[in-house]
């Protein structure tokens, strides 16, 4: 899969070529911005099947980093006007700069109040401006409440004003409709360098694709163009009814190659805020590919769409490294680097190999509320909670077996369990260290502990009841699982 240049794919690629005949605005940048606008316009009705449970909107958030001027103002005006959004994409409510949660709620409510002419679903809305606010001291600030609300919007989950009480059934029904919020941000290079980072901000930064703006948007100059006829027809197809886009088997195999790069050392940066942009390259690639598929009126993502999508995500990764003044030679041929890490699964989409993550130690088995109380002396295993936290962090609370992430509506927002491979305590006496711990969902944890699943020396998952090979274990690049623990577990249940 070549990723040296962005592949301008399909009707969106053709539009980008038409809009960028000169060096004023590079076609690659127009292409990325157009995908952002297009994905927002189709978000009310188009969903994509991911490795996560359920379906997600194909929202592709972009942020353009330019020099001291406001990059988004010219970029958004150029692309939105060129697409003639008001005439062509009626499900898109408009463009709004947002710098507070209250403002965001107002924008979403406005979009809900005036539905599209072509669908009963609520309109989506496109956000401009910058996610950062300048404090009186001159520093950049990202509001924690806005951070969380926008993360929910990207995930496709609804967010509600804290403490809000809806009076009527109709109002409560509206609250179950996920708001579709797209982003086409512009960030000055000064704001980019000063952008805040706290331990929770990587979850926010990882949800958008940054691009270094090389061309200059046309600002207020009129743009005499419009979406291609193919894109107009595709919009009518996408918004006319609910659509679910899925990966073909061949595309799933290519997507596995991309997902194996997540949390790798591509950026090789000591700064967590730079590395944060690598966390969701697989999901970004899938969403871009889904948007490209919808632009061709295809309910199936084909391999060439994955290649085109990855080329755009790869451009973003290179731009992040460039903005951080990192050594770009470290970014050569990432897919070849990933393919050497281990076998890639050619099996079903739900099971595939992956990069580094972290996990926490085993969960405590406290009884339910007792009927009576009594005094007892109990010996408990002294587990290191750092081990559990490390492994869960590596895998972002996503099961290494089935790729399930259990999402929660409030902190900690996701749940997983730390499973020891060689069991702790007598007679197994397994150690409490990251090399002996997996991050599993509760179902897979029980299956593994009770011998319904075991692992081969090649870290393939085997169903002990049928003998079927369920595919490779997802393994983070920094997670060094020791074979002696795998073999000890297997000897208990498979006798091998």
C-alpha positions, -999 to 999 in steps of 0.1 A, spaced: 0 0 0 17 32 -12 13 62 11 38 87 -3 11 109 -18 -26 114 -11 -48 94 -35 -76 118 -47 -103 92 -49 -137 92 -66 -161 122 -70 -146 140 -40 -111 137 -55 -124 150 -88 -140 180 -71 -107 187 -53 -88 187 -86 -113 212 -101 -112 235 -71 -74 236 -69 -61 243 -104 -34 266 -90 -10 267 -61 -33 289 -41 -48 259 -24 -34 225 -27 -57 197 -40 -48 175 -11 -59 201 14 -91 208 -5 -97 170 -6 -93 167 31 -116 196 38 -142 184 14 -143 150 30 -148 167 63 -178 187 50 -192 157 30 -190 133 60 -209 158 81 -236 162 55 -243 125 53 -238 118 90 -276 118 99 -283 87 77 -250 70 70 -233 47 95 -203 25 93 -196 -9 110 -164 -6 131 -145 -32 153 -164 -16 181 -199 -27 190 -227 -10 171 -223 15 143 -207 49 141 -212 80 119 -185 84 93 -175 118 107 -140 129 96 -128 159 117 -100 180 103 -79 208 116 -56 229 94 -26 245 110 -13 276 93 9 305 101 -3 335 121 -35 341 101 -67 323 107 -65 291 85 -101 280 88 -117 312 77 -105 310 42 -105 272 40 -141 268 52 -154 296 30 -137 283 0 -148 247 3 -184 254 16 -190 280 -11 -175 258 -38 -198 229 -28 -228 253 -27 -237 236 5 -271 254 11 -284 243 -23 -267 209 -26 -266 194 10 -297 204 28 -290 182 58 -261 204 68 -274 232 90 -245 256 85 -212 267 99 -206 278 135 -176 288 155 -179 272 189 -159 280 220 -182 269 249 -205 241 258 -235 264 259 -228 276 224 -225 240 212 -258 230 227 -274 260 210 -260 250 176 -272 214 180 -307 225 191 -309 248 161 -300 219 138 -327 197 154 -353 224 152 -351 227 114 -349 193 98 -336 186 63 -360 187 33 -349 152 23 -348 133 55 -367 131 88 -334 129 107 -321 160 124 -296 181 105 -259 180 112 -238 210 118 -202 219 109 -180 237 134 -154 262 124 -129 283 143 -105 268 168 -110 244 198 -87 266 218 -94 298 237 -69 323 247 -68 330 285 -62 365 299 -26 353 307 -21 347 270 -21 309 272 -43 285 251 -71 266 269 -94 237 260 -125 237 281 -129 203 297 -167 203 293 -164 211 256 -137 185 253 -160 158 266 -191 170 247 -172 170 214 -158 135 221 -193 122 226 -204 139 193 -176 122 174 -184 88 189 -221 93 178 -234 92 213 -258 118 226 -247 144 252 -271 162 275 -268 194 295 -260 183 331 -291 184 352 -314 192 323 -350 179 328 -371 174 297 -408 181 302 -425 162 274 -422 128 258 -413 146 225 -384 164 242 -372 132 258 -374 115 224 -352 142 208 -326 136 235 -321 100 222 -311 113 188 -273 116 185 -263 151 174 -241 149 143 -213 175 146 -186 179 121 -154 199 125 -133 219 100 -110 238 124 -82 263 117 -54 266 142 -26 291 140 9 278 144 13 297 176 -18 281 191 -7 247 178 27 250 196 10 263 228 -19 238 228 -26 225 262 -21 189 272 -33 171 303 -35 133 307 -71 132 295 -66 154 264 -52 126 242 -87 112 239 -98 146 224 -67 152 201 -69 116 187 -104 124 172 -93 148 145 -67 148 117 -43 177 117 -29 190 84 -2 215 78 -17 241 55 8 247 26 -15 265 2 -35 297 10 -73 296 7 -89 322 -15 -106 339 15 -135 361 2 -128 355 -35 -158 340 -53 -155 304 -63 -174 295 -95 -179 258 -92 -202 233 -75 -202 196 -66 -198 172 -94 -231 156 -107 -218 123 -93 -215 138 -59 -250 153 -61 -265 119 -70 -245 103 -42 -259 127 -17 -295 119 -28 -286 82 -24 -270 87 10 -296 109 26 -327 92 11 -327 64 37 -307 49 65 -275 34 52 -249 11 68 -215 8 51 -195 -23 57 -160 -36 48 -155 -62 21 -133 -91 32 -104 -79 11 -108 -44 25 -109 -57 60 -75 -74 54 -60 -41 42 -76 -23 72 -59 -48 95 -25 -35 82 -35 0 91 -48 -8 125 -16 -27 133 1 7 132 -20 22 161 1 33 190 33 23 172 64 44 175 58 61 141 60 96 156 89 86 179 81 117 199 86 120 237 56 144 238 23 125 246 3 153 229 20 144 195 17 107 200 -20 111 208 -27 116 171 -17 80 164 -43 64 188 -71 62 163 -55 60 128 -75 28 122 -108 44 130 -99 75 110 -90 54 80 -123 35 82 -144 67 84 -126 83 55 -131 51 35 -168 50 45 -173 86 33 -156 78 0 -178 47 -4 -209 68 1 -197 93 -25 -198 64 -49 -232 51 -37 -216 20 -25 -227 2 7 -194 -17 7 -159 -4 13 -135 -19 -12 -97 -22 -9 -89 8 -31 -110 30 -8 -90 18 22 -58 26 3 -70 61 -6 -82 67 30 -49 56 45 -30 79 22 -49 109 36 -44 97 72 -7 91 65 -4 127 52 -18 139 85 7 117 105 36 132 84 22 167 90 21 162 128 57 150 127 66 180 105 49 204 128 68 189 157 100 192 137 105 154 141 128 134 119 107 124 89 130 96 80 115 77 109 82 77 90 94 56 61 73 26 49 52 22 81 31 -7 67 62 -27 59 73 -20 95 40 -32 109 38 -63 88 70 -76 105 53 -74 139 34 -106 135 8 -125 115 -22 -105 102 -56 -120 104 -73 -130 72 -104 -140 92 -135 -122 102 -134 -84 109 -140 -89 147 -105 -104 154 -73 -88 143 -38 -81 155 -31 -47 170 -4 -24 185 6 -13 220 -18 -6 249 -19 -11 287 -39 -32 313 -45 -33 350 -44 -62 375 -71 -87 382 -104 -74 395 -114 -79 432 -140 -105 439 -161 -89 465 -194 -106 475 -228 -89 469 -244 -71 498 -245 -97 526 -276 -105 546 -255 -108 578 -221 -96 589 -194 -115 606 -158 -109 615 -132 -130 596 -95 -129 588 -89 -132 551 -56 -134 532 -58 -115 499 -33 -114 470 -13 -82 471 -16 -70 435 1 -41 418 -25 -18 405 1 -2 382 2 -34 361 -36 -33 356 -36 3 347 -7 -1 322 -22 -29 303 -57 -13 301 -41 19 289 -23 1 261 -55 -14 247 -78 16 256 -101 -9 275 -106 -28 243 -107 -66 245 -76 -83 229 -97 -113 219 -130 -99 204 -122 -61 201 -152 -52 222 -151 -20 242 -177 -16 269 -187 21 269 -202 38 299 -221 70 302 -199 85 329 -164 81 343 -145 59 337 -164 59 304 -151 24 295 -147 -10 313 -124 -39 308 -108 -66 330 -72 -76 335 -68 -114 331 -37 -132 343 -25 -158 318 -7 -179 344 -32 -177 373 -21 -160 406 -18 -180 438 -13 -217 445 -9 -240 427 -2 -219 396 18 -191 412 17 -167 383 35 -134 386 17 -100 387 35 -83 358 24 -69 324 40 -99 306 14 -121 323 -17 -100 319 -42 -95 291 -69 -69 286 -102 -87 281 -139 -80 282 -158 -99 309 -171 -126 285 -137 -134 271 -121 -132 306 -144 -160 318 -139 -181 286 -101 -177 290 -100 -185 328 -123 -215 323 -104 -229 294 -129 -222 266 -102 -202 249 -64 -207 249 -35 -193 229 -9 -209 207 28 -200 207 20 -178 177 -6 -160 198 -35 -174 178 -68 -177 197 -82 -212 197 -118 -223 207 -111 -254 228 -146 -268 222 -144 -268 184 -107 -265 178 -113 -235 155 -87 -209 150 -104 -176 158 -76 -154 145 -46 -136 160 -45 -120 195 -44 -82 193 -9 -73 207 4 -38 214 39 -32 203 51 -26 238 33 -55 253 59 -84 256 38 -114 264 60 -143 276 55 -177 261 61 -196 293 29 -181 308 10 -190 276 22 -225 277 14 -230 313 -22 -218 307 -25 -240 277 -12 -271 295 -40 -267 321 -68 -268 295 -55 -282 262 -28 -306 275 -3 -292 251 
